[in-house]
Amino acid sequence: MNPNPYIDEDLQALATTARRFAQERVAPGFLERDQTRVLDRALLREMGELGFIAPELPEQFGGLGMGCLAAGVIHEEIARADLSFSYLNLLASLNGQILSKYGNPEVVGPWLQKLIAGQAICAIALTEPRGGSDAAHLRLRIERDGDEYIINGEKTSISAADQADMAVVFGRTGTPESGAHGVTALLVPMNTPGITTNRFDCHGQRAIGRGSIFFENVRVPANHRLGDENKGFVQVMHGFDFSRSLIGLQCLSVARVSLEETWEYITQREAFGQPLSAFQGVTHPLAQYDTEVEGARLLCLQGLWLKDRGLAHTAEAGMAKWWGPKLAYDVIHQCLLCYGHGGYDRGLMEQRLRDVLGFQIGDGTAQIMKTIIARVRAGRKFVPA
Ligand SMILES: Cc1cc2nc3c(=O)[nH]c(=O)nc-3n(C[C@H](O)[C@H](O)[C@H](O)COP(=O)(O)OP(=O)(O)OC[C@H]3O[C@@H](n4cnc5c(N)ncnc54)[C@H](O)[C@@H]3O)c2cc1C
């Protein structure tokens, strides 16, 4: 890996250790997990014991108090081996930030310890059957009843829905017209009575999987609220700026390993008496994509660097989120074509292509990201929706 201004010697060393773990322990099960669609809990615990899950979280909760760039370099290495498995790092960083910042420490503390140790998985439940882009108009009902909240409704397309031990759930406590100002976030243990789940047959990211979560008179103590009542959307949603930079790195890392392998392959495979690398029709698309990947990766690292300094990074995060997954998909597609018919067989390239596609939709589509960028640049009142 070439040095760059964001990744100092310490982070470089961290990346090297994470790559060793990812290559030796995560990569061997990449193809099999796509078939079995089950995350290996023992491997998750191993990753936690090594300090590779949400290292940016405060030490009081079991984290290492490192910067978000540290989370970024680990994320890249795990995703390089298996994007679906690295979803666990993503969920831990996104939800860990929300829980540690907005939760009651006595309630969230034990959960955070488990999350960081790789002993628990936390889903994030925002999307509903009626739509995900217009998230502020969600309908899942949350009502206060004494010292408890009662939840009724359905969340859908939730990653790890049927494997999670807890979920951060967004629901409506205000009137239907209250929009973003009537949403409350709760931490919900997934073994709470009244919760059922299902599993979709996904195109990619099959080890983590997606599904619906159904809530029928589900009761959680009021101290499980995250942030203030009716402020769930306005306060808690800021965590997504972090995960968007991570998603960009996650997908681009898969693109980078695909490019590395393809550069090597085209020097070995011959056609018309020459290696494929002799043909500019083969090398120039790869050279162009390699250029774009280098640039896009730096943009993602810039987002994390800004976050580590407490500086605004919403636009950069939106850019990372729409550009990274789209570019990664196009890159892997091109790499797959370089392998000819072999690339079309079940295997590394086609699975990577399926895996990265999900992030052109999950966590918000390109259109929604571009609206967010436009709001930062032009001003929110000039970009209504
Ligand atoms: C792999 C994957 C993982 C996911 N994981 C989770 C998860 O863990 N938790 C969770 O809560 N959700 C998750 N989702 C759901 C995801 O966040 C939503 O699918 C996404 O926000 C889009 O919502 P939608 O599918 O309802 O599409 P819709 O909102 O119905 O949009 C359909 C299309 O219309 C476009 N569109 C909508 N509004 C506008 C507009 N104003 N301007 C321009 N275009 C617009 C969209 O860009 C999209 O192309 C996941 C989805 C996938 C595919």
The ligand as a MOL file (V3000), in Angstrom:
LIG
                    3D

  0  0  0     0  0            999 V3000
M  V30 BEGIN CTAB
M  V30 COUNTS 53 58 0 0 0
M  V30 BEGIN ATOM
M  V30 1 C -28.1910 -4.1890 0.5870 0
M  V30 2 C -29.1600 -3.3250 1.3380 0
M  V30 3 C -29.0140 -3.1840 2.7040 0
M  V30 4 C -29.9350 -2.4160 3.4170 0
M  V30 5 N -29.8150 -2.3370 4.7770 0
M  V30 6 C -30.6820 -1.5670 5.4760 0
M  V30 7 C -30.6140 -1.5140 6.8980 0
M  V30 8 O -29.7760 -2.1610 7.5270 0
M  V30 9 N -31.4980 -0.7210 7.5450 0
M  V30 10 C -32.4570 0.0010 6.8970 0
M  V30 11 O -33.2130 0.7000 7.5610 0
M  V30 12 N -32.5790 -0.0560 5.5500 0
M  V30 13 C -31.7140 -0.8290 4.8260 0
M  V30 14 N -31.8390 -0.9350 3.4690 0
M  V30 15 C -32.9210 -0.2180 2.7910 0
M  V30 16 C -32.4170 1.0210 2.0610 0
M  V30 17 O -31.9440 1.9930 2.9550 0
M  V30 18 C -33.5470 1.5490 1.1580 0
M  V30 19 O -33.8070 0.5410 0.1990 0
M  V30 20 C -33.1900 2.8260 0.4690 0
M  V30 21 O -33.1380 3.8880 1.4000 0
M  V30 22 C -34.1760 3.1870 -0.6440 0
M  V30 23 O -35.4960 3.0670 -0.1960 0
M  V30 24 P -36.5390 2.2140 -1.0740 0
M  V30 25 O -35.9020 0.9180 -1.4040 0
M  V30 26 O -37.8150 2.1900 -0.3400 0
M  V30 27 O -36.6940 3.0070 -2.4220 0
M  V30 28 P -37.6820 4.2300 -2.6980 0
M  V30 29 O -37.5690 5.2110 -1.5940 0
M  V30 30 O -39.0170 3.6960 -3.0400 0
M  V30 31 O -37.0020 4.8400 -4.0060 0
M  V30 32 C -37.0770 4.1500 -5.2620 0
M  V30 33 C -36.2230 4.8860 -6.2850 0
M  V30 34 O -36.6860 6.2450 -6.4270 0
M  V30 35 C -35.6280 7.1430 -6.1760 0
M  V30 36 N -36.1000 8.3280 -5.4560 0
M  V30 37 C -36.8820 8.3740 -4.3500 0
M  V30 38 N -37.0620 9.6460 -3.9620 0
M  V30 39 C -36.3680 10.4160 -4.8190 0
M  V30 40 C -36.1520 11.8240 -4.9500 0
M  V30 41 N -36.6670 12.7130 -4.0730 0
M  V30 42 N -35.3740 12.2780 -5.9730 0
M  V30 43 C -34.8290 11.3940 -6.8570 0
M  V30 44 N -35.0080 10.0680 -6.7880 0
M  V30 45 C -35.7510 9.5830 -5.7840 0
M  V30 46 C -34.6090 6.3970 -5.3290 0
M  V30 47 O -33.3020 6.9190 -5.4800 0
M  V30 48 C -34.7490 4.9790 -5.8890 0
M  V30 49 O -33.9430 4.8350 -7.0320 0
M  V30 50 C -30.9740 -1.7400 2.7310 0
M  V30 51 C -31.1160 -1.8990 1.3440 0
M  V30 52 C -30.2330 -2.7050 0.6580 0
M  V30 53 C -30.4180 -2.8950 -0.8210 0
M  V30 END ATOM
M  V30 BEGIN BOND
M  V30 1 1 1 2
M  V30 2 1 2 3
M  V30 3 2 2 52
M  V30 4 2 3 4
M  V30 5 1 4 5
M  V30 6 1 4 50
M  V30 7 2 5 6
M  V30 8 1 6 7
M  V30 9 1 6 13
M  V30 10 2 7 8
M  V30 11 1 7 9
M  V30 12 1 9 10
M  V30 13 2 10 11
M  V30 14 1 10 12
M  V30 15 2 12 13
M  V30 16 1 13 14
M  V30 17 1 14 15
M  V30 18 1 14 50
M  V30 19 1 15 16
M  V30 20 1 16 17
M  V30 21 1 16 18
M  V30 22 1 18 19
M  V30 23 1 18 20
M  V30 24 1 20 21
M  V30 25 1 20 22
M  V30 26 1 22 23
M  V30 27 1 23 24
M  V30 28 2 24 25
M  V30 29 1 24 26
M  V30 30 1 24 27
M  V30 31 1 27 28
M  V30 32 2 28 29
M  V30 33 1 28 30
M  V30 34 1 28 31
M  V30 35 1 31 32
M  V30 36 1 32 33
M  V30 37 1 33 34
M  V30 38 1 33 48
M  V30 39 1 34 35
M  V30 40 1 35 36
M  V30 41 1 35 46
M  V30 42 1 36 37
M  V30 43 1 36 45
M  V30 44 2 37 38
M  V30 45 1 38 39
M  V30 46 1 39 40
M  V30 47 2 39 45
M  V30 48 1 40 41
M  V30 49 2 40 42
M  V30 50 1 42 43
M  V30 51 2 43 44
M  V30 52 1 44 45
M  V30 53 1 46 47
M  V30 54 1 46 48
M  V30 55 1 48 49
M  V30 56 2 50 51
M  V30 57 1 51 52
M  V30 58 1 52 53
M  V30 END BOND
M  V30 END CTAB
M  END
